[in-house]
């Protein structure tokens, strides 16, 4: 059966710009509850960058199950921390154990899963941290939503590429086999589509490179683009 894939030193105080402390929240916020008022802080994004010595980013890794997203994300996290940079991995399975434990795998639930993940990533970025996500995030529209939430200046789409055949051969969790037996409905790559990124910021083919080399290449790309010191 074919695979279903669609082609910290202390910084001196700075002047505070109130607009900068709001991030994207206040202009776009539409809380359902009434009488909810945004409370602004006194620390701007510029101050956080000065204190932490880094620019906040979100590396959004997308790809089929077993393509190597989580493996690469955690390898990159360690490499960044070894360089003295503050970062954290948001892994799709891990978030479904707690924050998103009430969600299934319907189209609506998957979209909400990614919306919440993007909001969390945005909060980490607001705190000045580098975030690395590992989500299949199969639909282009949902990845675009994540970019809108996080902010396009901070959003780096990384396509962790591997053929469906290779991913099914790896199948470390046995998910493809279960999907083939009909035990997992709407499984990306088998009974649900994966829409490949049309113009990702960076592509890593895990069939052609090792995890360490891929992490090195991604760091070099970020440095070349002046996204990382």
C-alpha positions in Angstrom: 0.0 0.0 0.0 1.5 3.4 -0.9 2.5 6.0 1.6 0.1 8.9 1.7 2.3 12.0 1.3 1.5 15.2 -0.5 3.8 16.7 -2.5 24.2 35.5 31.5 25.8 38.9 32.4 23.7 41.6 33.9 22.8 44.3 31.3 22.4 48.0 32.1 18.8 49.2 32.2 17.3 50.4 29.0 14.4 52.7 28.2 11.2 50.7 28.0 9.0 50.9 24.9 5.5 50.0 26.1 4.5 48.7 22.6 7.5 46.3 22.8 6.4 44.9 26.1 3.0 44.0 24.7 4.3 41.5 22.1 1.6 40.5 19.8 -0.9 39.8 22.6 -2.9 43.0 23.1 -3.8 43.9 19.5 -4.9 40.4 18.6 -6.3 39.2 21.9 -10.0 38.2 21.9 -10.7 36.5 25.2 -14.1 34.9 25.6 -14.4 36.0 29.2 -15.5 39.6 30.0 -13.7 42.1 32.2 -10.2 40.6 31.3 -7.6 43.3 31.0 -4.0 42.9 29.8 -1.4 43.8 32.4 1.8 45.0 30.9 5.2 44.3 32.4 8.2 46.5 32.6 10.8 44.5 30.6 11.1 44.7 26.9 12.2 42.1 24.4 15.4 44.1 23.9 16.3 44.0 27.6 15.7 40.2 27.6 18.0 39.8 24.6 20.7 41.8 26.3 20.4 39.9 29.6 20.4 36.4 28.0 22.8 37.3 25.2 20.6 35.6 22.5 17.8 36.2 20.1 14.6 34.3 20.7 13.7 31.9 17.9 11.3 29.0 17.3 12.7 26.2 15.1 9.5 24.5 14.0 10.4 21.0 12.9 7.9 19.2 10.7 7.9 15.8 9.0 6.5 12.4 9.0 6.4 10.2 12.1 9.8 8.5 12.4 11.5 11.1 10.1 13.8 12.0 13.1 12.3 15.3 14.4 12.5 14.5 18.1 16.0 13.0 17.8 17.3 16.0 16.0 15.5 18.5 18.3 17.1 17.0 21.4 20.5 16.8 19.9 20.3 20.4 18.8 19.0 21.4 22.3 22.1 19.9 23.9 24.4 21.5 21.4 22.9 24.9 22.1 23.0 24.5 25.9 26.6 23.4 25.6 27.2 26.8 23.8 25.6 28.6 26.8 22.3 29.4 25.0 19.0 28.9 26.8 16.6 26.7 24.9 13.9 24.1 25.3 12.3 21.3 23.2 8.5 21.1 22.8 7.8 17.6 21.7 4.4 16.6 20.3 4.0 13.3 22.2 5.2 14.9 25.5 2.6 17.7 25.3 -0.1 15.2 24.7 0.7 13.6 28.0 -0.3 16.7 29.9 -1.2 20.1 28.3 -3.0 18.5 25.3 -4.1 15.2 27.0 -7.8 16.1 26.3 -7.2 16.2 22.5 -7.5 13.3 20.0 -6.5 13.2 16.3 -9.4 14.6 14.5 -8.6 17.5 12.1 -10.0 20.0 14.7 -8.1 18.4 17.6 -4.9 18.3 15.7 -5.3 22.0 14.8 -6.0 22.9 18.4 -3.0 20.8 19.5 -0.7 22.9 17.3 -2.4 26.2 18.3 -1.7 25.5 21.9 1.9 24.4 21.1 2.5 27.6 19.2 1.1 29.7 22.0 3.5 28.0 24.4 6.4 28.5 22.0 5.5 32.1 21.8 5.5 32.5 25.6 9.0 30.9 25.7 10.1 33.4 23.0 8.6 36.2 25.0 10.8 35.1 27.9 13.8 35.3 25.5 14.4 31.6 25.0 15.1 29.6 21.9 12.4 26.9 21.3 12.7 23.8 19.2 9.5 22.0 18.3 8.9 18.5 17.1 5.4 18.1 15.6 4.3 16.2 12.5 2.1 19.3 11.8 1.0 17.8 8.5 -1.1 20.6 7.1 0.4 23.8 5.6 -2.5 25.9 6.9 -1.8 24.8 10.5 1.9 25.5 10.1 1.0 29.0 8.8 -1.2 29.5 11.8 1.7 28.6 14.1 3.9 31.1 12.3 1.3 33.8 12.7 1.0 33.1 16.5 4.8 32.9 17.1 5.6 35.7 14.7 7.3 35.4 11.3 10.5 37.1 12.4 11.1 34.4 15.0 9.7 31.4 13.1 12.1 29.1 11.3 10.4 26.2 9.4 12.6 23.1 9.3 11.5 20.3 7.1 12.9 17.0 8.5 12.6 14.9 5.4 12.5 11.2 5.0 10.5 9.1 2.5 7.4 7.3 3.8 9.0 4.0 3.0 12.0 4.8 5.1 9.8 6.1 8.0 7.7 2.9 7.9 10.8 0.7 7.9 12.1 2.6 11.0 8.8 2.6 12.8 10.3 2.7 16.3 6.9 3.0 18.0 5.2 0.5 15.8 2.7 3.1 14.7 2.7 2.4 11.0 2.1 -1.3 11.5 -0.9 -0.5 13.8 -2.2 2.0 11.2 -2.0 -0.6 8.5 -4.0 -2.9 10.6 -6.6 -0.2 11.1 -5.9 0.3 14.8 -5.0 3.9 14.3 -7.4 5.9 12.2 -6.3 9.1 10.4 -2.6 8.3 10.7 -0.4 10.7 8.7 1.3 9.0 5.8 -1.1 6.1 5.7 -4.7 7.2 6.0 -4.2 11.0 6.3 -2.2 13.4 4.2 1.1 15.1 4.9 1.6 18.3 2.9 5.2 18.9 2.4 6.5 22.4 3.0 6.6 24.4 -0.2 9.4 26.7 0.8 10.9 25.7 4.2 13.6 27.8 5.7 15.8 24.7 5.9 15.5 21.1 4.8 17.3 18.1 6.4 17.1 14.8 4.7 17.7 12.3 7.5 18.2 9.5 5.0 21.4 11.2 3.8 22.9 12.6 7.0 23.6 11.7 10.6 21.9 13.5 13.5 25.1 15.2 14.6 25.8 16.4 11.1 22.3 17.7 10.7 22.5 19.6 14.0 25.8 21.1 12.8 24.3 22.1 9.5 21.3 23.8 11.2 23.5 25.7 13.5 25.7 26.9 10.6 22.5 28.0 8.7 21.3 30.0 11.7 24.7 31.7 12.2 24.9 32.5 8.4 21.5 34.1 8.6 22.6 36.1 11.7 19.9 34.4 13.7 22.3 33.1 16.3 25.6 34.3 17.7 
